[in-house]
Amino acid sequence: MCGFSGFLDPRNTLSATEARVRLTAMNDTIRYRGPDGEGIAIEENVSGAIWAGLGHRRLSIIDLSAAGAQPMESRCGRYIIAYNGEIYNYGELRAELETRGVEGWRGHSDTEVLLEGIARDGVAATLSRADGMFALALLDRQTRSITLARDAFGEKPLAYCLWDGVLLFGSELRSLRAWPGFAPKESSEARAALMQYGYIPAPLTIHETVVKLPPAHLITITADMVANRTLPEPEVWWDMAGAAIKAQQDPFEGSMVDAVDAVEASFARSVERRMVSDVPLGSLLSGGIDSTLTTALMQRCSDAPVRTFTIGMGEEGYDEAPYAEAVARHLGTTHETLMLGPDQVLSELPGIAARYDEPFSDSSQLPTYLVSRMARESVTVALSGDGGDELFAGYNRHFYGPRLWSRMQQLPNWLRVTAGRTLGSIPPNVLTGMMRAAGPLAPRELAAGRAGEKLHKLAHLMGARNRDAYHEALLGKAGATGVLKDHSGIATLVSNADPRLAGFDFASAAMLFDTANYLHDDVLTKVDRASMAVSLETRTPFLNHELFELAWRLPQAYKADAVTGKLVLRELLYRHVPREIVDRPKAGFAMPIGRWLRGPLVDWAESHLSAGALQRTDVFNVRAVRTVWDAHRTGRRDNETLLWSILMYQSWHAAQRDVALGERVA
């Protein structure tokens, strides 16, 4: 795992010394992504002027020697690569290249295999055979171009832009901000998306002129294109929706037992590949189905106890630590638990927003960072269970969603709207108390201490007039953009969805949509920034082409019924862990932010939500934010997710202001 940055400058105005100074500054902003080494490559034209440069920070995982250092030059001399990630099947790709006459390897790194494959077969063809996570920048001396590419599921980040006649690119936005004079405006559309969804969806970034390269895409940019200030559209090198459609045309015809066997074989191969490492390795264990299954198969492959790590909350409906500890005891892992309370959260809050290179507000970002920091004290690589929900119907919207929409359609719209308003007017703590009093009569998903929050979300859904509006309501927050002064121009995510999703049933469309959007923009962004902040590499066995295609061949009935998701994964897990340990509603690494904002975090929140603080950033409607905050603080409404988005923006903005002030003082 690493980080990189670079530029393509057709103006040819930089000296070699200045180019190195700028690349070093860009590298320094992401030192934590690669604390083990630094590399810089600059390219001159025939007159000696500098036209391009690549910078790289290395976290050594495979081939710890200098033979794995980057930027790396191909043996033909045409290409130079800066690369972030891992190719798990690099051994197989290397053997294939050897049958075609490649010999005399400098080392045993996956970077060298990837580069030599590209030199012979091109970028798209090589990536289509790779099982891995990656972002890369490939400099082509012959065509005077840079090719940028990103992995199929978006595990590794990559952003780029034209700025003042130069192409800038890097693993994180902070590298671009290190370029002298770089000062783009904030994107009002990105801010609106943050309020609506809690993250900024690709290709948007917080900066107007900067875009994220979408997953499974590549783009080749020549010096002439930069000189003319016209960039091409990114190209798809793997078609996710097309792959899902093709898989459905070859349906799995075996029994549920056969399906469990097939998933186990495929997933076990993926886990085993992701355990190849020249440094210590462990597992992030939440105690849920996906991370438990990942850990179980890791332990089956290991001769020694796997090291496992989890976060405990000590709050009803949020604490999975006892389940994770029970899993660890059963599997025989070496386990560590960090109990997280509001005091520790308060001490970490000033720094958490700054660890993200743009505003981000998934409340599990802090526990994910803390469990990563704990794990990094013992290991350099950790496997996680991310991706299981998207492939095997793990979110409520994948199984409750279709049933709820079917029932809602049976009611007149006026009645749904009225019922939603009534339900939303009842304080969440009252709703939670009502469900607790109902005891075994309460629905299973409302019996874990978070009934009020979930019922307020239900109230938000009840005004939807059609399927797309209902799907959008499942993803976003009611009236969220109204807290901004400027919330014009935002298009809903669902309206921009792949038109082929219209041919899927609701559950399948929601699953594929989440895999193509929420997974990389929220889940994988959270994990990448939180883990890389402490130089921990995370690997996700659920995310590979083989398992994706198998999941889409399975009947939907093998993945979810009307009340439960991930059926095939549950049956597989029961082969490894007693049913009673894992059969329960999921909590993950989420925090009870809504409750803590009314208690121990109230003063911290007020410091960012006061009229003065809001006026300093000058993007929010002060009266609207104060209304949202007062309603939540007094317990009249649950505004947790919207408030967290506002707070994370305010905290991020303050961190950027502090950085700018420090630079001016220095």
C-alpha positions in Angstrom: 0.0 0.0 0.0 1.3 3.4 -0.9 0.5 6.8 -2.2 1.5 8.8 -5.2 1.2 12.2 -6.9 2.5 13.8 -10.1 2.1 16.3 -12.9 2.2 16.8 -16.6 3.3 20.2 -17.7 3.5 21.0 -21.4 4.7 24.5 -20.7 8.2 23.2 -20.0 8.9 26.0 -17.5 10.2 24.0 -14.5 13.8 23.2 -13.8 14.7 19.7 -12.6 15.4 21.2 -9.1 12.0 22.9 -8.9 10.2 19.8 -10.2 11.8 17.7 -7.4 10.9 20.3 -4.8 7.3 20.3 -5.9 7.0 16.5 -6.0 8.6 16.3 -2.6 6.1 18.7 -1.2 3.2 16.7 -2.7 4.7 13.5 -1.4 5.1 14.9 2.1 1.4 15.5 2.5 0.7 11.8 2.2 3.8 10.5 4.0 1.6 8.3 6.3 0.4 6.4 3.2 4.0 5.2 2.7 6.4 5.8 5.6 8.9 3.2 4.4 10.4 5.1 1.4 10.1 7.8 -1.1 10.8 7.9 -4.9 10.7 10.7 -7.5 11.0 10.5 -11.3 11.1 13.5 -13.6 11.0 13.5 -17.4 12.9 15.9 -19.7 12.2 16.6 -23.4 15.0 16.7 -26.0 15.9 20.3 -25.0 16.2 19.3 -21.3 12.9 21.0 -20.1 10.8 19.1 -17.6 7.4 17.9 -18.9 6.2 15.4 -16.3 7.0 14.0 -12.9 5.9 11.2 -10.6 6.3 11.0 -6.8 5.7 7.9 -4.7 5.5 7.1 -1.0 6.0 3.4 -0.2 4.5 1.1 2.5 6.5 -2.1 2.0 4.3 -5.2 2.0 5.5 -7.4 -0.8 9.2 -7.5 -1.6 10.6 -5.3 1.1 13.9 -4.8 -0.9 14.9 -1.9 -3.1 13.7 -4.0 -6.1 10.2 -3.1 -5.2 10.8 0.6 -5.0 8.8 3.1 -7.1 8.5 4.9 -9.4 9.5 1.9 -11.4 10.7 1.8 -15.0 9.8 -1.0 -17.4 12.6 -3.1 -18.8 11.8 -1.7 -22.3 12.4 1.8 -21.0 9.1 3.2 -22.4 7.0 3.3 -19.2 7.3 4.5 -15.6 4.7 3.6 -13.1 3.6 4.9 -9.7 1.2 2.5 -8.1 -0.8 2.2 -4.9 -2.3 -1.2 -4.0 -1.9 -4.9 -4.3 -2.3 -7.4 -7.2 -3.1 -10.6 -5.3 -2.8 -13.0 -8.3 0.6 -11.5 -9.3 2.2 -14.9 -9.0 -0.1 -16.4 -11.6 0.4 -13.3 -13.9 4.1 -13.6 -13.5 4.1 -17.3 -14.4 2.0 -16.4 -17.5 4.5 -13.7 -18.6 7.4 -16.2 -18.1 5.7 -18.6 -20.6 5.9 -15.7 -23.1 9.6 -15.2 -22.6 9.8 -12.7 -19.8 12.8 -13.5 -17.5 15.5 -11.8 -15.4 13.1 -10.3 -12.9 14.6 -7.7 -10.6 12.6 -8.8 -7.6 9.3 -10.4 -6.6 7.0 -7.4 -6.3 3.6 -7.2 -7.8 4.5 -3.8 -9.2 7.1 -5.2 -11.5 4.6 -7.9 -12.8 1.9 -5.3 -13.3 4.3 -3.0 -15.2 5.7 -5.7 -17.5 2.1 -6.9 -18.2 1.1 -3.4 -19.2 4.3 -3.0 -21.4 3.2 -6.1 -23.4 -0.6 -6.1 -23.4 -1.7 -2.6 -22.5 -3.4 -1.2 -19.5 -7.0 -2.4 -20.0 -6.1 -5.9 -20.9 -3.7 -6.3 -18.0 -6.1 -4.9 -15.4 -8.9 -7.1 -16.7 -6.8 -10.2 -15.6 -5.7 -8.7 -12.2 -7.4 -9.6 -8.9 -6.5 -6.6 -6.8 -7.0 -3.2 -5.4 -5.1 -0.3 -7.0 -4.8 3.1 -8.4 -1.9 3.9 -10.8 -0.3 6.6 -12.9 1.6 5.3 -15.9 4.0 7.7 -17.8 4.5 6.8 -21.4 7.7 8.4 -22.8 6.8 7.5 -26.4 3.4 9.3 -26.5 4.3 11.9 -23.9 1.2 10.9 -21.9 0.0 9.9 -18.5 -2.6 7.1 -18.0 -4.5 7.1 -14.7 -6.5 4.0 -13.7 -8.5 2.8 -10.7 -9.5 -0.7 -9.5 -12.8 -2.3 -10.3 -14.6 -1.6 -7.0 -12.9 1.7 -6.0 -10.8 0.5 -3.1 -7.9 2.9 -3.8 -8.5 6.6 -4.4 -7.3 8.8 -7.3 -8.1 12.4 -8.2 -7.0 14.7 -11.0 -7.5 18.2 -12.5 -6.2 20.8 -14.9 -4.8 23.8 -13.0 -3.1 26.8 -14.5 -2.1 24.8 -17.6 -0.8 21.8 -15.7 -2.3 18.3 -15.1 -2.1 17.4 -11.4 -3.1 14.1 -10.0 -2.6 12.1 -6.7 -3.9 9.6 -4.3 -5.4 12.3 -2.1 -6.6 15.9 -2.7 -4.1 17.2 -0.1 -1.2 16.4 -2.6 -2.8 18.6 -5.2 -3.2 21.4 -2.6 0.6 21.3 -2.1 1.2 22.6 -5.7 2.1 26.3 -5.5 -0.9 28.6 -6.1 -3.4 25.8 -6.1 -6.6 27.4 -4.7 -9.8 26.2 -6.4 -13.2 27.2 -5.2 -15.4 24.9 -3.2 -18.1 23.1 -5.0 -21.6 24.0 -3.9 -22.8 20.8 -5.5 -20.4 18.7 -3.5 -21.5 20.5 -0.3 -25.1 19.7 -1.1 -24.3 16.1 -1.8 -22.5 15.9 1.6 -25.6 17.1 3.4 -27.8 14.7 1.5 -25.8 11.5 1.6 -23.0 12.0 4.1 -20.3 11.8 1.5 -19.3 13.4 -1.8 -20.0 11.0 -4.7 -17.6 10.5 -7.6 -16.7 12.2 -9.8 -17.4 15.2 -7.6 -14.8 16.5 -5.1 -15.0 19.4 -2.6 -13.1 21.4 -5.2 -14.8 22.7 -8.3 -12.0 21.9 -10.7 -11.0 18.5 -9.4 -12.6 15.2 -10.1 -12.3 11.6 -8.8 -11.6 9.0 -11.4 -14.5 6.5 -11.1 -13.8 2.9 -10.2 -13.1 0.5 -13.1 -12.1 3.5 -15.3 -8.9 4.7 -17.0 -8.0 7.9 -18.7 -5.0 8.7 -21.0 -4.0 12.3 -21.1 -1.3 13.6 -23.5 0.8 16.7 -23.2 -1.1 18.2 -26.2 -4.4 17.7 -24.5 -3.2 19.6 -21.4 -1.8 22.3 -23.6 -5.2 22.7 -25.3 -7.0 22.4 -21.9 -9.3 19.6 -23.1 -9.4 16.3 -21.3 -11.1 13.2 -22.7 -13.8 11.3 -20.8 -12.6 8.4 -18.7 -13.0 4.9 -20.3 -14.5 1.9 -18.7 -12.1 -1.1 -18.5 -14.6 -3.3 -16.6 -18.4 -3.0 -16.9 -20.0 -3.8 -13.6 -23.6 -3.7 -14.7 -22.8 -5.6 -17.8 -21.0 -8.3 -15.7 -24.0 -8.6 -13.4 -26.4 -8.9 -16.4 -24.2 -11.5 -18.0 -24.0 -13.5 -14.8 -27.8 -13.5 -14.5 -28.0 -15.0 -18.0 -26.1 -18.0 -16.6 -28.1 -18.7 -13.4 -26.8 -21.0 -10.7 -29.0 -24.1 -10.8 -27.9 -25.9 -7.7 -29.5 -26.2 -4.3 -28.8 -23.8 -1.4 -26.2 -26.3 -0.1 -24.6 -26.3 -3.5 -24.6 -22.5 -3.4 -22.9 -22.4 0.0 -20.3 -24.8 -1.2 -19.6 -22.6 -4.3 -19.4 -19.4 -2.2 -17.1 -21.1 0.3 -14.7 -22.3 -2.3 -14.6 -18.9 -4.1 -14.4 -16.8 -0.9 -11.7 -19.1 0.6 -9.6 -18.6 -2.5 -10.0 -14.9 -2.2 -9.0 -14.9 1.5 -6.0 -17.1 0.9 -4.8 -14.7 -1.8 -5.1 -11.8 0.4 -3.1 -13.4 3.2 0.1 -13.3 1.1 2.3 -10.8 2.8 5.9 -10.2 3.9 4.8 -8.4 7.0 2.5 -9.2 10.0 -1.2 -9.6 9.1 -4.5 -9.6 11.1 -8.3 -9.0 10.9 -10.7 -6.2 11.8 -13.4 -8.2 13.6 -16.7 -6.4 14.3 -18.5 -9.6 15.2 -20.9 -9.3 12.3 -21.4 -11.9 9.6 -18.9 -10.6 7.0 -15.9 -9.9 9.3 -16.5 -13.2 11.2 -16.6 -15.2 8.1 -13.4 -13.5 6.8 -11.7 -14.3 10.1 -12.9 -17.9 10.2 -11.4 -18.6 6.8 -8.2 -16.8 7.7 -7.8 -18.9 10.8 -8.5 -22.1 8.7 -5.6 -21.0 6.4 -3.2 -20.1 9.2 -0.9 -22.3 11.3 -0.9 -19.7 14.1 -3.6 -17.8 15.8 -4.8 -14.8 13.7 -4.6 -11.5 15.4 -8.1 -9.8 15.6 -9.2 -6.4 16.7 -12.5 -4.8 17.5 -14.1 -1.7 19.0 -16.6 -1.8 21.9 -19.2 0.9 22.6 -20.9 0.1 25.9 -24.1 1.4 24.5 -27.3 -0.6 23.9 -27.8 -1.3 20.2 -24.2 -0.4 19.3 -21.9 -2.7 21.2 -20.8 -5.8 19.2 -17.6 -6.3 21.3 -19.0 -9.3 23.3 -20.0 -11.1 20.1 -16.6 -10.4 18.5 -14.9 -11.7 21.7 -17.1 -14.8 21.5 -16.1 -15.4 17.9 -12.5 -14.9 18.8 -12.7 -17.5 21.6 -14.4 -20.0 19.3 -11.9 -19.6 16.5 -8.9 -19.4 18.8 -7.6 -16.0 17.6 -5.4 -13.6 19.5 -7.9 -10.9 20.2 -7.8 -7.2 21.4 -10.8 -5.0 22.2 -10.8 -1.2 22.6 -13.8 0.1 24.5 -14.8 3.5 23.1 -16.7 6.0 25.2 -17.7 9.7 24.8 -14.7 11.0 26.6 -12.3 9.3 24.2 -14.5 10.4 21.2 -14.3 14.0 22.5 -10.5 13.8 22.7 -10.2 12.5 19.1 -12.8 14.7 17.4 -10.6 17.7 16.7 -8.4 15.5 14.5 -10.8 13.1 12.8 -12.1 15.5 10.1 -8.6 16.5 9.2 -7.7 12.9 8.4 -10.1 13.0 5.4 -8.9 15.1 2.4 -12.5 16.4 1.9 -15.5 16.6 4.2 -16.9 13.1 5.0 -19.5 12.2 7.6 -20.0 8.5 8.1 -20.1 8.4 11.9 -18.2 5.1 11.9 -15.2 6.9 10.6 -13.8 7.5 14.1 -14.2 3.9 15.4 -12.7 2.7 12.1 -9.7 4.9 12.6 -9.2 3.9 16.2 -9.5 0.1 15.5 -7.0 0.6 12.7 -4.6 2.5 15.0 -4.9 -0.3 17.6 -4.3 -3.0 14.9 -1.2 -1.1 13.5 0.6 -1.6 16.8 0.7 -5.3 16.0 0.3 -5.8 12.2 0.9 -4.0 9.0 -2.0 -5.6 7.0 -5.5 -6.3 8.1 -8.4 -8.0 6.3 -11.9 -6.7 6.6 -15.4 -7.8 5.7 -16.4 -4.8 3.5 -18.4 -5.7 0.4 -20.4 -8.5 1.7 -23.5 -6.4 2.3 -23.5 -5.1 -1.3 -22.9 -8.5 -3.0 -25.2 -10.6 -0.8 -28.1 -8.2 0.3 -27.0 -7.1 3.7 -28.7 -3.7 4.1 -32.3 -3.3 5.2 -33.1 -1.6 1.9 -32.2 -4.9 0.1 -34.8 -7.0 1.9 -37.1 -4.8 3.9 -37.1 -2.2 1.2 -39.0 -4.1 -1.5 -41.6 -5.3 1.1 -42.1 -1.9 2.6 -42.5 -0.3 -0.9 -45.1 -2.9 -1.8 -47.1 -2.2 1.3 -46.8 1.6 1.0 -48.1 1.5 -2.6 -51.4 0.0 -1.2 -52.0 3.2 0.8 -53.2 6.6 -0.7 -50.4 9.1 -0.9 -52.1 11.5 1.5 -52.4 8.8 4.1 -48.7 7.8 3.8 -47.6 11.5 4.1 -49.8 12.1 7.1 -48.6 8.9 8.8 -45.0 9.8 8.2 -45.4 13.3 9.7 -47.1 11.8 12.7 -44.5 9.2 13.3 -41.7 11.8 12.8 -43.3 14.1 15.4 -42.8 11.5 18.2 -39.5 11.9 19.9 -37.1 9.0 19.2 -36.6 8.2 22.9 -40.4 7.8 23.3 -40.5 5.4 20.3 -37.6 3.4 21.6 -39.4 3.1 25.0 -42.6 2.0 23.3 -40.7 -0.8 21.4 -38.9 -1.8 24.6 -42.3 -2.1 26.4 -43.7 -4.2 23.6 -41.0 -6.8 24.4 -41.2 -9.9 22.1 -44.1 -8.3 20.2 -41.8 -5.7 18.7 -40.3 -6.3 15.3 -36.9 -8.0 15.5 -35.1 -5.0 13.9 -36.6 -2.6 16.4 -35.6 -4.6 19.5 -31.9 -3.7 19.7 -32.1 -0.3 21.4 -32.3 1.9 18.3 -36.0 1.8 17.5 -36.5 5.6 17.6 -33.8 6.3 15.1 -35.0 3.6 12.8 -38.6 4.7 13.0 -37.7 8.3 12.2 -36.0 7.0 9.1 -39.2 5.1 8.2 -41.1 8.4 8.6 -38.8 10.0 6.0 -39.7 7.3 3.4 -43.5 7.6 3.6 -43.9 10.5 1.3 -42.2 8.9 -1.8 -44.4 9.0 -4.9 -42.6 6.4 -7.1 -39.9 3.8 -7.0 -37.0 6.2 -7.8 -38.2 8.7 -5.2 -38.5 5.9 -2.6 -35.0 4.6 -3.5 -33.6 8.1 -3.2 -35.3 8.6 0.2 -33.6 5.4 1.4 -30.2 6.9 0.5 -30.6 10.5 1.6 -31.9 12.8 4.3 -35.2 14.7 4.2 -34.7 18.4 3.6 -30.9 18.1 4.1 -29.9 20.6 1.5 -32.2 23.3 3.0 -29.5 24.0 5.6 -27.2 25.4 2.9 -27.4 28.9 1.5 -26.7 27.5 -2.0 -28.1 24.1 -2.7 -28.9 24.5 -6.4 -27.7 22.2 -9.1 -27.5 18.9 -7.2 -28.8 15.9 -9.1 -30.0 13.0 -7.1 -27.9 9.9 -7.2 -30.7 7.7 -8.4 -31.5 10.0 -11.3 -27.9 9.5 -12.5 -27.9 5.7 -12.1 -27.0 3.4 -14.9 -30.2 3.2 -17.0 -29.9 -0.6 -17.2 -30.9 -0.7 -13.5 -34.5 -0.1 -14.6 -34.6 -3.7 -15.8 -33.8 -5.1 -12.4 -36.3 -5.8 -9.6 -36.0 -3.3 -6.7 -33.7 -5.4 -4.4 -31.3 -6.3 -7.2 -31.2 -2.7 -8.5 -30.5 -1.4 -4.9 -27.7 -3.9 -4.4 -26.0 -3.1 -7.7 -26.5 0.6 -7.2 -24.8 0.3 -3.8 -21.9 -1.6 -5.2 -21.4 1.0 -7.9 -21.8 4.0 -5.6 -22.1 3.8 -1.8 -19.5 1.1 -1.5 -16.6 3.1 -2.9 -17.8 6.7 -2.1 -18.6 5.9 1.6 -17.5 2.5 2.9 -14.2 2.1 1.1 -13.3 5.8 1.4 -13.8 5.6 5.2 -11.7 2.5 5.5 -8.9 3.8 3.2 -8.5 7.1 4.9 -8.8 5.7 8.4 -6.4 2.9 7.9 -3.9 4.7 5.8 -3.7 7.5 8.3 -1.9 5.0 10.6 -0.1 3.3 7.7 -2.2 0.1 7.9 -3.1 -1.7 4.7 -6.6 -3.2 4.6 -7.7 -5.9 2.2 -11.2 -6.9 1.3 -11.7 -10.6 0.2 -15.4 -10.0 -0.9 -14.2 -7.7 -3.7 -13.1 -9.7 -6.6 -14.5 -10.5 -10.1 -15.0 -14.2 -9.4 -17.1 -13.8 -6.3 -19.0 -10.8 -7.8 -20.1 -12.9 -10.8 -21.0 -15.9 -8.6 -23.1 -13.7 -6.3 -25.0 -12.4 -9.4 -25.6 -15.9 -10.7 -27.3 -16.9 -7.4 -31.1 -16.6 -7.2 -32.2 -13.6 -5.1 -33.9 -16.1 -2.8 -30.5 -17.5 -1.8 -29.4 -14.0 -0.8 -32.5 -12.6 1.0 -36.0 -13.2 2.0 -38.6 -10.7 3.2 -37.0 -10.2 6.6 -33.3 -11.3 6.4 -30.4 -10.7 4.1 -27.1 -12.6 3.4 -28.8 -16.0 3.7 -26.1 -17.9 1.8 -23.4 -16.2 3.9 -25.3 -17.1 7.1 -25.5 -20.7 6.1 -21.8 -20.7 5.3 -20.9 -19.0 8.6 -22.9 -21.6 10.6 -20.3 -24.2 9.3 -17.6 -22.3 11.2 -19.3 -20.5 14.2 -22.3 -21.4 16.4 -25.5 -19.9 15.1 -26.3 -18.1 18.4 -23.1 -16.0 18.3 -23.9 -14.4 14.9 -27.8 -14.5 14.6 -28.7 -10.9 15.7 -29.3 -7.4 14.2 -26.0 -5.8 13.0 -24.4 -2.8 14.5 -20.9 -2.7 12.9 -18.6 0.1 14.1 -21.3 2.8 14.3 -21.4 5.2 17.2 -24.4 6.5 19.2 -23.8 10.0 17.9 -27.4 11.1 18.2 -27.4 10.3 21.9 -24.0 11.7 22.7 -24.8 15.0 20.9 -27.5 15.5 23.5 -25.1 14.7 26.3 -21.3 14.6 26.5 -20.7 16.1 23.0 -23.2 18.9 23.3 -20.6 21.6 24.1 -18.3 20.5 21.3 -21.2 20.5 18.8 -22.4 23.9 20.0 -18.9 25.3 19.4 -19.3 24.4 15.7 -23.0 25.2 15.4 -23.2 28.5 17.1 -24.2 31.5 14.9 -20.7 32.8 15.0 -19.1 29.5 13.9 -21.7 29.1 11.1 -21.1 32.7 9.9 -17.4 32.1 9.6 -17.7 29.4 7.1 -20.6 31.3 5.4 -22.1 28.4 3.6 -25.0 27.5 5.9 -28.4 29.0 6.5 -27.9 29.9 10.2 -31.5 29.9 11.2 -32.2 26.5 9.5 -29.2 24.9 11.2 -30.1 26.2 14.6 -33.6 24.9 14.1 -32.3 21.4 13.2 -29.9 21.5 16.2 -32.4 22.7 18.7 -34.9 20.0 17.6 -32.3 17.3 18.1 -30.9 18.7 21.3 -34.3 18.8 23.0 -35.1 15.3 21.8 -38.1 16.4 19.5 -36.5 14.8 16.4 -33.6 12.6 15.5 -31.3 14.7 13.3 -28.2 12.8 14.0 -27.0 12.1 10.4 -27.6 15.7 9.1 -26.0 17.2 12.1 -23.0 15.0 11.8 -22.6 16.1 8.1 -22.7 19.8 9.2 -20.3 19.1 12.1 -17.8 17.3 9.9 -17.9 20.0 7.3 -17.4 22.7 10.0 -14.5 20.6 11.5 -12.9 20.0 8.2 -13.1 23.6 7.2 -11.5 24.7 10.5 -8.7 22.2 9.9 -8.0 23.6 6.4 -8.0 27.1 7.9 -5.5 26.0 10.5 -3.2 24.5 7.9 -3.4 27.6 5.7 -2.6 29.8 8.8 0.3 27.6 9.7 1.7 27.8 6.1 1.4 31.6 6.2 3.1 31.8 9.6 5.9 29.5 8.4 
